[in-house]
């Protein structure tokens, strides 16, 4: 799954640690980084947690093929 997690996080001026701490339950900056880079698979559950931590909808962090 291709995401815009990093793009949205940076636009909001947040660090990996900020997002990790805002997740419920909290997670590590390392995990958020792995989800951003695709080294860890982003499930729908993770997408929902991160979107909530960023204060956006799931659709805002989900990048669809062929769209920017």
C-alpha positions in Angstrom: 0.0 0.0 0.0 1.4 3.4 -1.0 0.9 6.1 1.6 1.4 9.8 2.0 2.2 9.5 5.7 5.6 11.3 5.5 4.2 14.0 3.3 1.3 14.7 5.7 3.5 14.4 8.8 6.1 16.9 7.4 3.4 19.3 6.3 2.1 19.4 9.9 5.6 19.9 11.2 5.6 16.7 13.3 8.5 14.4 14.0 8.3 10.6 13.8 8.3 10.6 17.6 5.4 13.1 17.7 3.3 10.8 15.6 4.2 7.7 17.5 3.2 9.3 20.8 -0.1 10.5 19.4 -1.0 7.0 18.2 -3.4 5.0 20.4 -1.8 3.0 21.8 1.5 4.9 21.4 4.3 3.3 19.3 7.9 4.1 18.5 9.3 6.5 16.0 11.1 3.6 14.4 7.8 1.9 13.7 6.4 5.0 12.1 9.5 5.4 10.0 9.3 1.8 8.8 5.6 2.4 7.9 6.5 5.6 6.0 9.2 4.0 4.0 7.4 0.7 3.3 9.8 -1.5 5.1 6.8 -2.5 7.2 3.4 -3.3 5.7 0.8 -0.7 6.4 -2.5 -2.4 7.3 -5.8 -0.7 7.4 -5.6 -0.7 11.2 -2.2 1.1 11.1 -3.5 3.6 8.5 -6.4 4.4 10.8 -4.2 4.9 13.8 -1.7 7.1 12.0 -4.4 9.2 10.3 -6.0 9.8 13.7 -2.6 10.7 15.2 -2.1 13.2 12.3 -5.7 14.6 12.7 -6.7 13.7 9.1 -8.9 11.1 7.4 -7.6 7.8 6.3 -8.1 8.9 2.7 -5.7 11.8 3.3 -2.8 9.4 4.0 -3.7 6.7 1.4 -2.2 7.3 -2.0 -4.1 5.7 -4.8 -2.3 4.6 -7.9 -2.2 7.1 -10.7 -3.2 10.0 -8.4 -1.1 12.6 -6.7 
